[in-house]
Amino acid sequence: MNLSEAFWDNRYKNKDTGWDLGMISSPLKAYFDQLTNKDSKILIPGGGNSYEAEYLHHNGFKNVHVADLSKTALDNFKKRVPLFPSTHLIHRDFFDLEMSFDLIIEQTFFCAIDPKLRDSYSKKASELLRGNGKLVGLLFNDTFANDTPPFGGTKTEYLSYFEPYFDILIMETAYNSHPKRADRELFFKIQKKN
């Protein structure tokens, strides 16, 4: 499986982004709307067009970072949100990041990486989070018969990756998903184990 930088950059150049809702997802918007600490350092890995980062930025969160392998995706985002700090757009592989965050937002990144990397993802997310840091977002609660992204999964499978590193606070079917994803997403909030 060749999920390289060139693979993802070509997907954005060709606008081959079927996973992209074209807007912030409702479950994440609802989660963001109840956050009060606008100084939280937030990472959105594999952020792509990152409507989540745009929403947070426009709502006063000034410490939001987007990491992506695709320079095209980051350039597109910068054109759309010109006042977003360029230094917070990180053209790097998630697994190579060496920073620390209070919150990591998961939105279509976990389903895009090679499933063999899922345990490594969980471990890396834990390493990137400060004490009591949280990983929050959406996971597909569905399986797909394909050998290219998106890759689905089940709650039981996801728990096996996350439980060694995180306390599970919430992992339930999202009640407010986009109609295209209704009953096919899990909203989850997990906290780094200390």
CYANA upper distance limits for C-alpha pairs under 8 A (distance plus 0.5 A):
  1 MET  CA    114 ASP  CA      8.10
  1 MET  CA    148 THR  CA      8.22
  2 ASN  CA      7 PHE  CA      7.58
  3 LEU  CA      7 PHE  CA      6.18
  3 LEU  CA      8 TRP  CA      7.39
  3 LEU  CA    113 ILE  CA      7.90
  3 LEU  CA    114 ASP  CA      8.07
  4 SER  CA      8 TRP  CA      7.00
  5 GLU  CA      9 ASP  CA      6.51
  5 GLU  CA     69 LEU  CA      5.73
  5 GLU  CA     70 SER  CA      6.49
  6 ALA  CA     10 ASN  CA      6.46
  6 ALA  CA     70 SER  CA      8.06
  7 PHE  CA     11 ARG  CA      6.92
  8 TRP  CA     12 TYR  CA      7.02
  8 TRP  CA     69 LEU  CA      7.50
  8 TRP  CA     70 SER  CA      6.24
  9 ASP  CA     13 LYS  CA      6.63
  9 ASP  CA     69 LEU  CA      7.91
  9 ASP  CA     70 SER  CA      5.04
  9 ASP  CA     71 LYS  CA      7.12
  9 ASP  CA     72 THR  CA      6.38
  9 ASP  CA     73 ALA  CA      7.68
 10 ASN  CA     14 ASN  CA      6.42
 11 ARG  CA     15 LYS  CA      6.41
 11 ARG  CA     16 ASP  CA      5.29
 11 ARG  CA     17 THR  CA      6.92
 12 TYR  CA     16 ASP  CA      6.61
 12 TYR  CA     17 THR  CA      7.12
 12 TYR  CA     70 SER  CA      8.03
 12 TYR  CA     72 THR  CA      6.78
 12 TYR  CA     73 ALA  CA      6.54
 13 LYS  CA     72 THR  CA      7.06
 19 TRP  CA    108 THR  CA      7.92
 19 TRP  CA    150 PRO  CA      8.31
 20 ASP  CA     49 ASN  CA      8.28
 21 LEU  CA     25 SER  CA      7.81
 22 GLY  CA     51 TYR  CA      7.96
 23 MET  CA     51 TYR  CA      6.08
 23 MET  CA     52 GLU  CA      8.49
 24 ILE  CA     28 LEU  CA      7.62
 24 ILE  CA     29 LYS  CA      6.98
 24 ILE  CA     50 SER  CA      8.40
 24 ILE  CA     51 TYR  CA      5.44
 24 ILE  CA     52 GLU  CA      5.84
 24 ILE  CA     55 TYR  CA      7.79
 25 SER  CA     29 LYS  CA      6.73
 25 SER  CA     52 GLU  CA      8.25
 25 SER  CA    177 SER  CA      7.55
 25 SER  CA    178 HIS  CA      7.14
 26 SER  CA     30 ALA  CA      6.62
 26 SER  CA    176 ASN  CA      6.58
 26 SER  CA    177 SER  CA      6.47
 26 SER  CA    178 HIS  CA      7.10
 27 PRO  CA     31 TYR  CA      6.77
 27 PRO  CA    138 LEU  CA      8.48
 27 PRO  CA    174 ALA  CA      7.36
 27 PRO  CA    175 TYR  CA      8.39
 27 PRO  CA    176 ASN  CA      6.31
 27 PRO  CA    177 SER  CA      6.67
 27 PRO  CA    187 PHE  CA      7.68
 28 LEU  CA     32 PHE  CA      6.53
 28 LEU  CA     52 GLU  CA      8.01
 28 LEU  CA    137 GLY  CA      7.13
 29 LYS  CA     33 ASP  CA      6.55
 29 LYS  CA     52 GLU  CA      8.12
 29 LYS  CA     55 TYR  CA      8.47
 30 ALA  CA     34 GLN  CA      7.36
 31 TYR  CA     35 LEU  CA      7.41
 32 PHE  CA     56 LEU  CA      7.85
 38 LYS  CA     60 GLY  CA      6.92
 38 LYS  CA     61 PHE  CA      5.23
 38 LYS  CA     62 LYS  CA      7.58
 38 LYS  CA     63 ASN  CA      8.35
 39 ASP  CA     61 PHE  CA      6.95
 39 ASP  CA     62 LYS  CA      7.29
 39 ASP  CA     63 ASN  CA      6.75
 40 SER  CA     61 PHE  CA      8.08
 40 SER  CA     63 ASN  CA      6.92
 40 SER  CA     64 VAL  CA      8.48
 40 SER  CA    101 PHE  CA      8.24
 40 SER  CA    102 ASP  CA      6.37
 40 SER  CA    103 LEU  CA      7.66
 41 LYS  CA     63 ASN  CA      5.47
 41 LYS  CA     64 VAL  CA      6.50
 41 LYS  CA     65 HIS  CA      8.21
 41 LYS  CA    100 SER  CA      8.48
 41 LYS  CA    101 PHE  CA      5.56
 41 LYS  CA    102 ASP  CA      5.76
 41 LYS  CA    103 LEU  CA      6.98
 42 ILE  CA     63 ASN  CA      6.78
 42 ILE  CA     64 VAL  CA      5.20
 42 ILE  CA     65 HIS  CA      6.47
 42 ILE  CA    101 PHE  CA      6.25
 42 ILE  CA    102 ASP  CA      6.58
 42 ILE  CA    103 LEU  CA      5.32
 42 ILE  CA    104 ILE  CA      6.19
 42 ILE  CA    105 ILE  CA      7.84
 43 LEU  CA     64 VAL  CA      6.54
 43 LEU  CA     65 HIS  CA      5.29
 43 LEU  CA     66 VAL  CA      6.37
 43 LEU  CA     67 ALA  CA      7.87
 43 LEU  CA    101 PHE  CA      7.12
 43 LEU  CA    103 LEU  CA      6.90
 43 LEU  CA    104 ILE  CA      5.25
 43 LEU  CA    105 ILE  CA      6.72
 44 ILE  CA     50 SER  CA      8.29
 44 ILE  CA     53 ALA  CA      7.82
 44 ILE  CA     64 VAL  CA      8.21
 44 ILE  CA     65 HIS  CA      6.71
 44 ILE  CA     66 VAL  CA      5.36
 44 ILE  CA     67 ALA  CA      6.82
 44 ILE  CA    104 ILE  CA      6.42
 44 ILE  CA    105 ILE  CA      5.52
 44 ILE  CA    106 GLU  CA      7.08
 44 ILE  CA    107 GLN  CA      8.23
 45 PRO  CA     66 VAL  CA      6.46
 45 PRO  CA     67 ALA  CA      5.30
 45 PRO  CA     68 ASP  CA      6.78
 45 PRO  CA     94 PHE  CA      6.69
 45 PRO  CA    104 ILE  CA      8.09
 45 PRO  CA    105 ILE  CA      7.77
 45 PRO  CA    106 GLU  CA      7.58
 45 PRO  CA    109 PHE  CA      7.09
 46 GLY  CA     66 VAL  CA      7.85
 46 GLY  CA     67 ALA  CA      6.12
 46 GLY  CA     68 ASP  CA      4.98
 46 GLY  CA     69 LEU  CA      7.54
 46 GLY  CA     94 PHE  CA      7.82
 46 GLY  CA    108 THR  CA      8.15
 46 GLY  CA    109 PHE  CA      5.63
 47 GLY  CA     66 VAL  CA      6.07
 47 GLY  CA     67 ALA  CA      6.49
 47 GLY  CA     68 ASP  CA      6.32
 47 GLY  CA    107 GLN  CA      7.93
 47 GLY  CA    109 PHE  CA      7.75
 48 GLY  CA     68 ASP  CA      6.87
 48 GLY  CA     70 SER  CA      7.98
 48 GLY  CA     73 ALA  CA      5.65
 48 GLY  CA     74 LEU  CA      7.26
 48 GLY  CA     77 PHE  CA      8.33
 49 ASN  CA     73 ALA  CA      6.38
 49 ASN  CA     74 LEU  CA      7.75
 49 ASN  CA     76 ASN  CA      7.53
 49 ASN  CA     77 PHE  CA      6.14
 50 SER  CA     54 GLU  CA      6.99
 50 SER  CA     66 VAL  CA      8.04
 50 SER  CA     77 PHE  CA      7.59
 51 TYR  CA     55 TYR  CA      6.57
 52 GLU  CA     56 LEU  CA      6.69
 53 ALA  CA     57 HIS  CA      6.46
 53 ALA  CA     64 VAL  CA      7.05
 53 ALA  CA     65 HIS  CA      8.11
 53 ALA  CA     66 VAL  CA      7.67
 54 GLU  CA     58 HIS  CA      6.65
 54 GLU  CA     81 VAL  CA      7.23
 54 GLU  CA     84 PHE  CA      8.42
 55 TYR  CA     59 ASN  CA      6.71
 56 LEU  CA     60 GLY  CA      7.05
 56 LEU  CA     61 PHE  CA      5.82
 56 LEU  CA     62 LYS  CA      8.47
 56 LEU  CA     64 VAL  CA      7.96
 57 HIS  CA     61 PHE  CA      5.51
 57 HIS  CA     62 LYS  CA      6.47
 57 HIS  CA     64 VAL  CA      7.63
 57 HIS  CA     84 PHE  CA      7.48
 63 ASN  CA     88 HIS  CA      8.33
 64 VAL  CA     88 HIS  CA      7.22
 65 HIS  CA     88 HIS  CA      5.07
 65 HIS  CA     89 LEU  CA      6.47
 65 HIS  CA     90 ILE  CA      7.66
 66 VAL  CA     88 HIS  CA      6.79
 66 VAL  CA     89 LEU  CA      5.57
 66 VAL  CA     90 ILE  CA      6.43
 67 ALA  CA     89 LEU  CA      6.61
 67 ALA  CA     90 ILE  CA      4.99
 67 ALA  CA     91 HIS  CA      6.37
 67 ALA  CA     92 ARG  CA      6.67
 67 ALA  CA     93 ASP  CA      7.78
 67 ALA  CA     94 PHE  CA      7.18
 68 ASP  CA     73 ALA  CA      7.96
 68 ASP  CA     74 LEU  CA      7.52
 68 ASP  CA     90 ILE  CA      6.96
 68 ASP  CA     91 HIS  CA      5.90
 68 ASP  CA     92 ARG  CA      6.37
 68 ASP  CA     93 ASP  CA      6.99
 68 ASP  CA     94 PHE  CA      7.83
 69 LEU  CA     91 HIS  CA      6.15
 69 LEU  CA     92 ARG  CA      5.87
 69 LEU  CA     93 ASP  CA      6.09
 70 SER  CA     74 LEU  CA      7.08
 70 SER  CA     91 HIS  CA      7.45
 71 LYS  CA     75 ASP  CA      6.52
 71 LYS  CA     91 HIS  CA      6.71
 72 THR  CA     76 ASN  CA      6.52
 73 ALA  CA     77 PHE  CA      6.72
 74 LEU  CA     78 LYS  CA      6.70
 74 LEU  CA     89 LEU  CA      7.07
 74 LEU  CA     91 HIS  CA      7.95
 75 ASP  CA     79 LYS  CA      6.78
 76 ASN  CA     80 ARG  CA      6.81
 77 PHE  CA     81 VAL  CA      6.46
 77 PHE  CA     82 PRO  CA      8.49
 78 LYS  CA     82 PRO  CA      5.61
 78 LYS  CA     83 LEU  CA      8.37
 78 LYS  CA     84 PHE  CA      7.35
 78 LYS  CA     86 SER  CA      7.89
 84 PHE  CA     88 HIS  CA      8.15
 85 PRO  CA     89 LEU  CA      7.75
 92 ARG  CA     96 ASP  CA      7.37
 92 ARG  CA     97 LEU  CA      7.64
 93 ASP  CA     97 LEU  CA      7.31
 95 PHE  CA    121 TYR  CA      7.93
 95 PHE  CA    124 LYS  CA      7.09
 97 LEU  CA    128 LEU  CA      8.38
 98 GLU  CA    128 LEU  CA      7.64
 99 MET  CA    128 LEU  CA      6.61
100 SER  CA    127 GLU  CA      8.39
100 SER  CA    128 LEU  CA      5.26
100 SER  CA    129 LEU  CA      5.95
100 SER  CA    130 ARG  CA      6.50
101 PHE  CA    128 LEU  CA      6.57
101 PHE  CA    129 LEU  CA      5.38
101 PHE  CA    130 ARG  CA      6.30
101 PHE  CA    133 GLY  CA      7.61
102 ASP  CA    129 LEU  CA      6.26
102 ASP  CA    130 ARG  CA      6.16
102 ASP  CA    131 GLY  CA      8.44
102 ASP  CA    132 ASN  CA      8.20
102 ASP  CA    133 GLY  CA      5.18
102 ASP  CA    134 LYS  CA      7.04
103 LEU  CA    129 LEU  CA      7.35
103 LEU  CA    133 GLY  CA      6.13
103 LEU  CA    134 LYS  CA      5.44
103 LEU  CA    135 LEU  CA      6.35
103 LEU  CA    136 VAL  CA      7.91
104 ILE  CA    125 ALA  CA      7.98
104 ILE  CA    129 LEU  CA      8.09
104 ILE  CA    134 LYS  CA      6.89
104 ILE  CA    135 LEU  CA      5.25
104 ILE  CA    136 VAL  CA      6.81
105 ILE  CA    135 LEU  CA      6.49
105 ILE  CA    136 VAL  CA      5.61
105 ILE  CA    137 GLY  CA      5.94
106 GLU  CA    110 PHE  CA      7.49
106 GLU  CA    135 LEU  CA      7.58
106 GLU  CA    136 VAL  CA      6.45
106 GLU  CA    137 GLY  CA      4.88
106 GLU  CA    138 LEU  CA      6.54
106 GLU  CA    139 LEU  CA      8.27
107 GLN  CA    137 GLY  CA      6.36
107 GLN  CA    138 LEU  CA      6.21
107 GLN  CA    139 LEU  CA      7.97
108 THR  CA    112 ALA  CA      6.89
108 THR  CA    138 LEU  CA      7.91
108 THR  CA    139 LEU  CA      7.77
108 THR  CA    150 PRO  CA      8.44
109 PHE  CA    113 ILE  CA      7.10
110 PHE  CA    118 ARG  CA      7.76
110 PHE  CA    121 TYR  CA      8.25
110 PHE  CA    139 LEU  CA      7.83
111 CYS  CA    115 PRO  CA      8.21
111 CYS  CA    139 LEU  CA      7.70
111 CYS  CA    140 PHE  CA      7.78
111 CYS  CA    149 PRO  CA      7.06
111 CYS  CA    150 PRO  CA      5.57
111 CYS  CA    151 PHE  CA      5.25
111 CYS  CA    152 GLY  CA      6.61
112 ALA  CA    149 PRO  CA      5.49
112 ALA  CA    150 PRO  CA      5.71
112 ALA  CA    151 PHE  CA      6.85
113 ILE  CA    117 LEU  CA      7.26
113 ILE  CA    118 ARG  CA      8.12
113 ILE  CA    149 PRO  CA      7.85
113 ILE  CA    151 PHE  CA      8.36
114 ASP  CA    118 ARG  CA      7.91
114 ASP  CA    151 PHE  CA      8.43
115 PRO  CA    151 PHE  CA      7.59
117 LEU  CA    121 TYR  CA      6.52
118 ARG  CA    122 SER  CA      6.85
118 ARG  CA    161 TYR  CA      7.24
119 ASP  CA    123 LYS  CA      6.79
119 ASP  CA    161 TYR  CA      5.66
119 ASP  CA    162 PHE  CA      8.15
120 SER  CA    124 LYS  CA      6.47
121 TYR  CA    125 ALA  CA      6.49
122 SER  CA    126 SER  CA      6.77
122 SER  CA    161 TYR  CA      6.78
122 SER  CA    162 PHE  CA      6.31
122 SER  CA    165 TYR  CA      7.55
123 LYS  CA    127 GLU  CA      6.80
123 LYS  CA    165 TYR  CA      7.05
124 LYS  CA    128 LEU  CA      6.68
125 ALA  CA    129 LEU  CA      6.82
125 ALA  CA    135 LEU  CA      7.97
126 SER  CA    165 TYR  CA      6.78
126 SER  CA    166 PHE  CA      7.93
126 SER  CA    192 LYS  CA      6.37
129 LEU  CA    133 GLY  CA      5.56
129 LEU  CA    134 LYS  CA      7.60
129 LEU  CA    192 LYS  CA      7.55
130 ARG  CA    192 LYS  CA      8.48
131 GLY  CA    192 LYS  CA      7.26
131 GLY  CA    193 LYS  CA      8.38
131 GLY  CA    194 ASN  CA      7.07
132 ASN  CA    191 GLN  CA      6.48
132 ASN  CA    192 LYS  CA      6.00
132 ASN  CA    193 LYS  CA      7.65
132 ASN  CA    194 ASN  CA      7.66
133 GLY  CA    191 GLN  CA      6.27
133 GLY  CA    192 LYS  CA      6.04
134 LYS  CA    189 LYS  CA      7.28
134 LYS  CA    190 ILE  CA      6.08
134 LYS  CA    191 GLN  CA      4.89
134 LYS  CA    192 LYS  CA      6.58
135 LEU  CA    188 PHE  CA      8.45
135 LEU  CA    189 LYS  CA      6.42
135 LEU  CA    190 ILE  CA      5.90
135 LEU  CA    191 GLN  CA      6.88
135 LEU  CA    192 LYS  CA      8.31
136 VAL  CA    187 PHE  CA      8.16
136 VAL  CA    188 PHE  CA      6.08
136 VAL  CA    189 LYS  CA      4.89
136 VAL  CA    190 ILE  CA      6.90
137 GLY  CA    187 PHE  CA      6.25
137 GLY  CA    188 PHE  CA      6.03
137 GLY  CA    189 LYS  CA      7.23
138 LEU  CA    185 GLU  CA      6.71
138 LEU  CA    186 LEU  CA      5.97
138 LEU  CA    187 PHE  CA      5.21
138 LEU  CA    188 PHE  CA      6.70
139 LEU  CA    152 GLY  CA      8.28
139 LEU  CA    185 GLU  CA      6.04
139 LEU  CA    186 LEU  CA      5.68
139 LEU  CA    187 PHE  CA      7.23
139 LEU  CA    188 PHE  CA      8.21
140 PHE  CA    152 GLY  CA      5.83
140 PHE  CA    153 GLY  CA      6.83
140 PHE  CA    154 THR  CA      8.03
140 PHE  CA    184 ARG  CA      6.30
140 PHE  CA    185 GLU  CA      5.07
140 PHE  CA    186 LEU  CA      6.73
141 ASN  CA    152 GLY  CA      7.07
141 ASN  CA    153 GLY  CA      6.24
141 ASN  CA    154 THR  CA      5.67
141 ASN  CA    155 LYS  CA      7.20
141 ASN  CA    173 THR  CA      8.25
141 ASN  CA    183 ASP  CA      8.28
141 ASN  CA    184 ARG  CA      5.35
141 ASN  CA    185 GLU  CA      5.38
141 ASN  CA    186 LEU  CA      6.31
142 ASP  CA    152 GLY  CA      5.80
142 ASP  CA    153 GLY  CA      6.01
142 ASP  CA    154 THR  CA      6.85
142 ASP  CA    184 ARG  CA      6.27
142 ASP  CA    185 GLU  CA      8.09
143 THR  CA    151 PHE  CA      7.57
143 THR  CA    152 GLY  CA      4.96
143 THR  CA    153 GLY  CA      5.70
143 THR  CA    154 THR  CA      7.91
144 PHE  CA    150 PRO  CA      8.13
144 PHE  CA    151 PHE  CA      6.81
144 PHE  CA    152 GLY  CA      6.25
146 ASN  CA    151 PHE  CA      8.04
147 ASP  CA    151 PHE  CA      8.36
153 GLY  CA    157 GLU  CA      7.04
153 GLY  CA    158 TYR  CA      7.71
154 THR  CA    158 TYR  CA      6.75
155 LYS  CA    159 LEU  CA      6.60
155 LYS  CA    171 MET  CA      8.06
155 LYS  CA    186 LEU  CA      8.18
156 THR  CA    160 SER  CA      7.03
157 GLU  CA    161 TYR  CA      7.41
158 TYR  CA    162 PHE  CA      6.79
159 LEU  CA    163 GLU  CA      6.01
160 SER  CA    164 PRO  CA      8.01
162 PHE  CA    166 PHE  CA      6.13
162 PHE  CA    168 ILE  CA      8.39
163 GLU  CA    167 ASP  CA      6.85
163 GLU  CA    168 ILE  CA      7.46
165 TYR  CA    192 LYS  CA      6.69
165 TYR  CA    193 LYS  CA      6.24
166 PHE  CA    190 ILE  CA      6.38
166 PHE  CA    191 GLN  CA      5.70
166 PHE  CA    192 LYS  CA      5.02
166 PHE  CA    193 LYS  CA      5.42
167 ASP  CA    190 ILE  CA      6.10
167 ASP  CA    191 GLN  CA      5.65
167 ASP  CA    192 LYS  CA      6.85
167 ASP  CA    193 LYS  CA      6.44
168 ILE  CA    188 PHE  CA      8.49
168 ILE  CA    189 LYS  CA      7.25
168 ILE  CA    190 ILE  CA      5.09
168 ILE  CA    191 GLN  CA      7.10
169 LEU  CA    188 PHE  CA      8.03
169 LEU  CA    189 LYS  CA      6.03
169 LEU  CA    190 ILE  CA      5.64
169 LEU  CA    191 GLN  CA      7.48
170 ILE  CA    187 PHE  CA      7.79
170 ILE  CA    188 PHE  CA      5.52
170 ILE  CA    189 LYS  CA      5.49
170 ILE  CA    190 ILE  CA      7.13
171 MET  CA    186 LEU  CA      6.64
171 MET  CA    187 PHE  CA      6.14
171 MET  CA    188 PHE  CA      4.67
171 MET  CA    189 LYS  CA      7.07
172 GLU  CA    186 LEU  CA      5.69
172 GLU  CA    187 PHE  CA      6.09
172 GLU  CA    188 PHE  CA      7.04
173 THR  CA    183 ASP  CA      6.91
173 THR  CA    184 ARG  CA      7.88
173 THR  CA    185 GLU  CA      6.28
173 THR  CA    186 LEU  CA      4.84
173 THR  CA    187 PHE  CA      6.53
174 ALA  CA    182 ALA  CA      8.29
174 ALA  CA    183 ASP  CA      7.44
174 ALA  CA    185 GLU  CA      6.21
174 ALA  CA    186 LEU  CA      5.72
174 ALA  CA    187 PHE  CA      5.53
175 TYR  CA    182 ALA  CA      8.25
175 TYR  CA    183 ASP  CA      8.03
176 ASN  CA    182 ALA  CA      8.05
177 SER  CA    181 ARG  CA      6.37
177 SER  CA    182 ALA  CA      5.70
177 SER  CA    183 ASP  CA      7.98
177 SER  CA    185 GLU  CA      7.60
178 HIS  CA    182 ALA  CA      6.56
181 ARG  CA    185 GLU  CA      6.92
